[in-house]
Amino acid sequence: MLIKKLAMFVMAVLLLGACGSKADDKKEEAKPAATEEKTDDTKAVEADAEPKEEEKESAEKEDDGSVLNPYIAEDLGADVKVVYTNKNPGLKHAYSDKVTMEIDEYQIVHVSNMNESSKTNFDGEDEGYVLTYKMTLDNKSDEDVFYAGGVTLLADNGVDYIIPRQHLVDRDQWLKDESTKDASQYSKGKSFTGMNAHSMTKAQFEKLSSPTLRIDALWLNNDTSKRLGEDAVFKLPFNDKGAEKAAASGELYQDKMVTDNIADKEIFFENTEINETKEIDGVKITLNGVQYADVTPTDGHAERFSNFGDSGLVALTVKMTIENGSDTPFDKFLVDRKLTIDGDRGTMFNQGMLEPNYSGTSNPGDKDEFLTVFLFRKDEFDIFKKFDMQVGPLKDGNAKELFKEKSVTFELPVKK
């Protein structure tokens, strides 16, 4: 009966994996660019040193409640009131070791008493909210990079998207490279700072605490197939509750339950410093660590987990690094991963739809991080004692098995 029960459970897992989810610009008289304000960390000086004049001005403005994006009032013909400001969010993403994107600061304002034509930004309502964020693209590499301004802001429920409204930012303060004619091009060895904005209705704003901002990956040589790094994913707390949620999220392995707001996770056991390495003919596979978490699906995704019953859910997320030290390329999407339970109790396959998107080829010399997710009913999980994760065989783009069909197996730590 137990084997039959496990078989039904594995089928439910596979069913879950199969059901995935997946302006007009107004040009007014040019405004001077907003002065970048310093935080406590950046404006500190020695006690006996005379602060620079710009540091004095920045310090005076730091706590004055000023509007980050005053163009909103003019564009909408609206009254604007600051609701929340974060001048030092500490959000930075590396597309490579020399190319980064950083959110320098962001602000939410309440808008009201606006022009009739401006109400289209807020579903026809006469009040709403606008999020503005200042972002810096720093290209210290020796190649030009390309970015088309692709951003999405996903609500806490994992379903609703908050619409970007770049026209609510003056053109002079858009993120752009003035030295090029290609609006997507950002020159090598330079840094660029600009702003973007999103509008929200009152009902949308009241349901947000820590939405997810995703900024598209860059590309090289004006060829979108030559992707540079992964999308930047940032949690933007809108209030104290959101700040707590974002802080907790930052400790989690960034699988899609986290980055796509599919579920909330609460870790009950982790070991993030395993760092055990095994090898397949020059390909080094390192088990970096594991996290076990209780899972609560967000409202927009609860139905996807309905086949798992009412006992609760447990997610196992495994982090590993694969370094291709061989002379043979292999396909990253086709890296097999499966879990053997209690030796001979059964086998479980990973939840690809809950993992980051792995695509393309791992060429000789490449090193990539992989997150692997396994999902359990809590009552089933409580009876399991031993997990062994097999990685491989590795395959080429035609799914042909490489390296004589070899694989490696890691015993994973388990603690209830």
Phi, psi and omega per residue, in radians:
M1 nan -0.674 -3.113
L2 -1.130 -0.704 3.122
I3 -1.144 -0.699 3.112
K4 -1.102 -0.733 3.130
K5 -1.083 -0.734 3.140
L6 -1.150 -0.655 3.116
A7 -1.069 -0.749 3.098
M8 -1.115 -0.654 3.132
F9 -1.117 -0.773 3.140
V10 -1.112 -0.672 3.085
M11 -1.059 -0.715 3.115
A12 -1.082 -0.682 3.112
V13 -1.082 -0.788 -3.136
L14 -1.129 -0.642 3.097
L15 -1.103 -0.714 3.105
L16 -1.062 -0.773 -3.107
G17 -1.097 -0.453 -3.092
A18 -1.432 -0.264 -3.000
C19 -1.869 1.199 -3.041
G20 -1.485 3.099 3.004
S21 -1.763 -0.427 -2.934
K22 -0.819 nan nan
A23 nan 2.848 -3.011
D24 -1.131 2.318 -3.055
D25 -1.810 2.175 3.126
K26 -1.734 2.198 -3.115
K27 -1.871 1.819 3.102
E28 -1.723 -3.059 3.090
E29 -1.008 2.358 -3.039
A30 -1.056 2.410 3.097
K31 -1.827 2.645 3.032
P32 -1.180 2.520 -3.130
A33 -1.090 2.496 -3.137
A34 -1.121 2.422 3.122
T35 -1.297 2.252 3.133
E36 -1.256 2.195 -3.073
E37 -1.622 2.493 -3.087
K38 -1.586 2.640 3.066
T39 -1.717 3.029 3.113
D40 -0.973 -0.617 -3.086
D41 -1.216 -0.579 -3.013
T42 -1.649 -0.297 -3.048
K43 -1.797 0.077 -3.129
A44 -1.175 2.401 3.093
V45 -2.341 2.879 3.112
E46 -1.151 2.601 -3.046
A47 -1.048 -0.573 -3.072
D48 -1.727 0.191 3.138
A49 -1.770 2.548 3.124
E50 -1.515 2.099 -3.131
P51 -1.072 2.574 3.055
K52 -1.160 2.724 -3.064
E53 -1.059 -0.709 -3.133
E54 -1.178 -0.525 3.096
E55 -1.217 -0.654 3.093
K56 -1.079 -0.818 -3.116
E57 -1.100 -0.720 -3.138
S58 -1.129 -0.747 -3.129
A59 -1.105 -0.655 -3.138
E60 -1.141 -0.545 -3.065
K61 -1.557 -0.196 -2.945
E62 -0.988 -0.752 -3.032
D63 -1.990 0.463 -3.056
D64 -1.585 0.054 3.104
G65 1.200 0.410 -3.100
S66 -1.199 2.737 -3.140
V67 -1.456 2.176 -3.137
L68 -1.122 -0.677 -3.058
N69 -2.187 1.384 -3.090
P70 -1.148 -0.258 3.136
Y71 -1.110 -0.402 3.129
I72 -0.970 -0.830 -3.098
A73 -1.043 -0.738 -3.127
E74 -1.238 -0.776 -3.088
D75 -1.134 -0.704 -3.112
L76 -1.582 -0.246 -3.011
G77 1.085 0.734 -2.934
A78 -2.130 2.823 2.920
D79 -1.447 2.396 -3.054
V80 -2.188 2.300 3.110
K81 -2.291 2.256 -3.131
V82 -1.228 2.284 3.133
V83 -1.838 -0.763 -3.051
Y84 -2.701 2.365 3.119
T85 -2.336 2.362 3.028
N86 -2.213 1.834 -3.079
K87 -1.499 -0.221 -3.111
N88 -2.499 1.186 -3.062
P89 -1.232 -0.336 3.138
G90 1.167 0.653 -3.088
L91 -1.911 1.944 -3.110
K92 -2.493 2.369 -3.109
H93 -2.191 2.350 3.104
A94 -1.738 1.999 2.993
Y95 -1.315 -0.505 3.026
S96 -2.713 -3.082 -3.124
D97 -1.255 -0.163 -3.135
K98 -2.200 0.014 -3.133
V99 -2.244 2.115 -3.077
T100 -2.323 2.764 2.990
M101 -2.196 2.307 -3.099
E102 -2.301 2.427 2.971
I103 -1.583 1.910 -3.059
D104 -1.324 -0.714 3.082
E105 -2.896 2.842 3.057
Y106 -2.615 2.813 -3.056
Q107 -2.625 2.523 3.047
I108 -1.988 2.305 3.073
V109 -2.174 2.612 3.009
H110 -1.645 2.314 3.127
V111 -2.070 2.453 -3.141
S112 -2.659 3.016 3.108
N113 0.922 0.799 -3.048
M114 -1.634 2.926 3.033
N115 -1.075 2.594 -3.132
E116 -0.995 -0.710 -3.104
S117 -1.197 -0.371 -3.110
S118 -1.359 -0.264 -3.079
K119 -1.171 -0.283 3.105
T120 -1.102 -0.385 3.100
N121 -1.271 -0.221 -3.033
F122 -2.303 0.698 3.122
D123 0.956 0.624 3.080
G124 1.416 0.009 -3.117
E125 -1.436 2.770 -3.046
D126 -1.639 0.145 3.000
E127 -2.615 2.827 3.130
G128 -3.101 -2.869 -3.080
Y129 -2.366 2.646 3.087
V130 -2.293 2.271 2.996
L131 -1.719 2.236 3.012
T132 -2.130 2.358 3.057
Y133 -2.288 2.481 3.058
K134 -1.696 2.264 -3.054
M135 -2.249 2.585 3.129
T136 -2.199 2.151 3.016
L137 -1.727 2.015 -3.087
D138 -1.929 1.951 -3.106
N139 -1.919 1.584 3.106
K140 -1.575 0.078 -3.100
S141 -1.374 3.075 3.121
D142 -1.746 0.376 3.089
E143 -2.318 2.552 2.965
D144 -1.177 2.533 3.064
V145 -2.059 2.848 -3.066
F146 -2.255 2.406 -3.112
Y147 -2.629 2.185 -3.043
A148 -1.658 0.191 3.089
G149 1.430 0.319 -3.098
G150 -1.285 2.060 3.097
V151 -2.407 2.609 2.984
T152 -2.373 2.501 3.075
L153 -2.093 1.952 -3.033
L154 -1.784 2.275 -3.119
A155 -1.190 2.878 -3.122
D156 -1.003 -0.521 -3.094
N157 -1.331 -0.080 3.083
G158 1.376 0.126 -3.069
V159 -2.166 -0.847 -3.028
D160 -1.376 2.379 3.082
Y161 -1.893 2.357 3.140
I162 -1.625 2.132 -2.928
I163 -1.229 2.296 3.034
P164 -1.271 2.461 -3.133
R165 -2.313 1.321 -3.075
Q166 -1.118 -0.422 -3.136
H167 -1.184 -0.186 3.050
L168 -1.437 0.041 3.032
V169 -2.026 2.348 3.090
D170 -1.022 2.433 -3.113
R171 -0.944 -0.599 -3.116
D172 -1.138 -0.280 -3.106
Q173 -1.970 0.245 3.004
W174 -1.235 2.718 3.032
L175 -1.294 2.002 -3.093
K176 -2.813 2.846 3.088
D177 -1.900 1.865 -3.071
E178 -1.191 -0.293 -3.053
S179 -1.496 -0.077 -3.110
T180 -2.140 2.742 3.080
K181 -1.536 -0.393 3.126
D182 -1.402 2.024 -3.070
A183 -1.130 -0.283 -3.123
S184 -1.672 -0.118 -2.997
Q185 -1.627 2.420 3.086
Y186 -2.283 2.071 -2.928
S187 -1.202 2.646 3.117
K188 -1.133 2.565 3.059
G189 1.246 0.320 -3.104
K190 -2.278 2.886 3.107
S191 -2.186 2.484 -3.047
F192 -2.325 2.354 -3.136
T193 -2.209 2.363 3.110
G194 -2.768 -3.099 -3.072
M195 -2.248 2.763 3.035
N196 -2.472 2.878 -3.074
A197 -2.518 2.713 3.051
H198 -2.341 2.496 3.101
S199 -1.829 2.592 -3.129
M200 -2.398 2.486 2.964
T201 -1.308 2.925 3.108
K202 -1.067 -0.735 -3.129
A203 -1.132 -0.692 3.107
Q204 -1.116 -0.839 -3.085
F205 -1.056 -0.708 -3.078
E206 -1.164 -0.284 3.122
K207 -1.732 0.029 -3.068
L208 -1.760 2.392 2.997
S209 -2.247 -0.650 3.130
S210 -2.670 1.256 3.119
P211 -1.177 2.920 -3.064
T212 -1.935 2.134 3.077
L213 -1.713 2.155 3.102
R214 -1.997 2.198 3.107
I215 -1.968 2.193 -3.014
D216 -0.990 2.642 3.011
A217 -1.113 2.727 3.114
L218 -1.550 3.045 3.029
W219 -2.483 2.942 -3.058
L220 -2.011 2.708 3.012
N221 0.984 0.495 -3.119
N222 0.916 0.597 -3.139
D223 -2.179 1.881 -3.045
T224 -1.112 -0.271 3.100
S225 -1.366 -0.272 3.141
K226 -1.699 1.290 -3.047
R227 -1.233 2.399 3.092
L228 -1.914 1.838 3.104
G229 1.263 -2.908 -3.119
E230 -1.929 2.875 3.077
D231 -0.965 2.512 3.000
A232 -1.438 2.277 -3.117
V233 -2.183 2.078 -3.091
F234 -2.202 2.416 2.935
K235 -1.535 2.268 3.135
L236 -1.978 1.675 3.123
P237 -1.079 2.353 3.106
F238 -1.761 -0.171 -3.093
N239 -2.848 -3.088 -3.107
D240 -1.097 -0.698 3.110
K241 -1.077 -0.734 3.124
G242 -1.141 -0.610 3.118
A243 -1.114 -0.716 3.097
E244 -1.121 -0.735 -3.140
K245 -1.139 -0.723 -3.141
A246 -1.160 -0.678 3.119
A247 -1.095 -0.753 3.113
A248 -1.145 -0.685 -3.133
S249 -1.105 -0.587 -3.119
G250 -1.138 -0.341 3.124
E251 -1.514 -0.134 -3.067
L252 -1.612 2.571 2.910
Y253 -1.048 2.379 -2.954
Q254 -1.520 1.126 2.988
D255 -1.356 3.126 -3.056
K256 -1.245 -0.359 3.019
M257 -1.037 -0.579 -3.139
V258 -1.530 -0.939 -3.023
T259 -1.240 -0.491 -3.119
D260 -1.863 0.234 3.114
N261 0.902 0.704 3.111
I262 -1.376 -0.601 -3.114
A263 -2.739 2.683 2.989
D264 -1.581 2.428 -3.091
K265 -2.150 2.401 3.071
E266 -2.188 1.927 -3.071
I267 -1.181 2.312 3.011
F268 -2.006 -0.198 3.006
F269 -2.802 2.436 3.056
E270 -2.636 2.675 2.945
N271 -2.473 1.776 -3.031
T272 -1.746 0.176 -3.113
E273 -2.267 0.781 3.103
I274 -1.298 -0.987 3.027
N275 0.894 0.854 3.075
E276 -1.690 2.264 -3.063
T277 -2.011 2.355 2.987
K278 -2.252 2.909 -2.948
E279 -2.372 2.493 3.003
I280 -2.133 1.699 3.071
D281 0.828 0.861 3.099
G282 1.699 -0.249 3.078
V283 -1.545 1.991 -3.121
K284 -1.595 2.168 3.139
I285 -2.011 2.053 -3.071
T286 -1.984 2.152 3.003
L287 -1.428 1.840 -3.088
N288 -1.393 -0.749 -3.107
G289 3.131 3.071 -3.141
V290 -2.399 2.639 2.998
Q291 -2.349 2.267 3.025
Y292 -1.883 2.306 -3.075
A293 -2.486 2.513 2.908
D294 -1.291 2.425 -2.997
V295 -2.076 2.305 3.027
T296 -2.159 1.895 -3.118
P297 -1.061 2.500 3.037
T298 -1.240 2.828 -3.033
D299 -0.954 -0.712 -3.069
G300 -1.261 -0.223 -3.086
H301 -2.125 0.078 -3.069
A302 -1.000 -0.653 -3.082
E303 -1.117 -0.513 -3.130
R304 -1.123 -0.401 -3.075
F305 -1.820 0.183 -3.002
S306 -1.132 -0.444 -3.119
N307 -1.272 -0.087 -3.090
F308 -1.657 0.148 3.056
G309 1.309 -2.903 -3.010
D310 -1.920 0.115 -3.061
S311 -1.409 -0.153 -3.083
G312 1.839 2.954 -3.080
L313 -2.225 2.550 3.043
V314 -2.203 2.313 3.080
A315 -1.961 2.340 2.983
L316 -1.888 2.065 3.072
T317 -1.976 2.173 -3.098
V318 -1.923 2.251 3.072
K319 -1.825 2.265 3.079
M320 -2.479 2.800 3.110
T321 -2.126 2.339 3.110
I322 -2.085 2.104 -3.137
E323 -1.989 2.090 -3.072
N324 -1.515 1.595 3.089
G325 -1.626 0.161 3.126
S326 -1.596 -3.091 3.060
D327 -1.718 0.140 -3.009
T328 -2.038 2.152 3.048
P329 -1.293 2.661 3.043
F330 -2.457 2.810 -3.077
D331 -1.479 2.218 -3.106
K332 -1.233 -0.594 -3.140
F333 -1.170 -0.474 -3.023
L334 -1.740 0.342 3.072
V335 -1.297 1.939 -3.106
D336 -1.237 2.403 3.058
R337 -2.502 2.251 3.109
K338 -2.593 2.802 -3.052
L339 -2.059 2.195 3.023
T340 -1.693 2.280 -3.010
I341 -1.873 2.174 3.075
D342 0.876 0.721 3.064
G343 1.337 -1.176 -3.087
D344 -2.273 0.243 -3.109
R345 -1.243 -0.639 3.141
G346 2.927 3.062 -3.131
T347 -2.201 2.432 3.126
M348 -2.166 2.425 3.095
F349 -1.728 2.691 -3.074
N350 -1.233 2.747 -3.124
Q351 -1.622 1.531 -3.086
G352 -1.032 -0.563 -3.101
M353 -1.304 -0.168 3.089
L354 -1.847 0.149 -3.107
E355 -1.944 2.774 3.015
P356 -0.986 2.761 3.140
N357 -1.368 2.090 3.095
Y358 -1.905 2.055 -3.125
S359 -2.510 2.853 3.118
G360 1.590 -2.961 -3.019
T361 -1.954 2.398 2.947
S362 -1.567 1.836 -3.115
N363 -1.542 2.815 3.090
P364 -0.897 2.256 -3.109
G365 1.667 -0.244 -3.141
D366 -1.314 2.633 3.093
K367 -2.378 2.152 -3.041
D368 -2.292 2.575 3.047
E369 -1.675 2.418 3.113
F370 -2.203 2.377 2.962
L371 -1.942 2.293 -3.119
T372 -2.107 2.305 -3.064
V373 -2.057 2.285 2.979
F374 -2.112 2.430 -3.041
L375 -2.127 2.358 -3.068
F376 -2.236 2.571 2.794
R377 -1.189 2.437 -3.062
K378 -1.112 -0.685 -3.135
D379 -1.184 -0.539 3.051
E380 -1.245 -0.788 -3.094
F381 -1.012 -0.628 -3.057
D382 -1.143 -0.300 -3.131
I383 -1.698 -0.160 -3.098
F384 -1.437 2.525 -3.068
K385 -2.068 -0.470 -2.985
K386 -2.536 2.314 3.110
F387 -2.159 2.275 3.025
D388 -2.156 2.156 -3.125
M389 -1.796 2.154 3.087
Q390 -1.675 2.340 3.067
V391 -2.074 2.170 -3.089
G392 1.850 3.033 0.035
P393 -1.129 2.744 3.037
L394 -1.527 2.653 -3.011
K395 -2.382 2.791 3.024
D396 -1.543 -3.079 -3.074
G397 -1.133 -0.261 3.094
N398 -1.752 0.251 3.117
A399 1.184 0.344 3.055
K400 -1.408 2.264 -3.110
E401 -1.253 2.382 -3.071
L402 -1.908 3.056 3.028
F403 0.910 0.788 3.084
K404 0.984 0.529 3.073
E405 1.145 0.386 -3.094
K406 -1.288 2.710 3.062
S407 -2.518 2.962 3.047
V408 -2.209 2.741 -3.104
T409 -2.305 2.342 3.094
F410 -2.060 2.346 2.978
E411 -1.447 2.177 -3.075
L412 -1.631 2.438 3.073
P413 -1.179 2.480 3.139
V414 -2.278 2.317 3.064
K415 -2.559 2.276 -3.125
K416 -1.437 nan nan
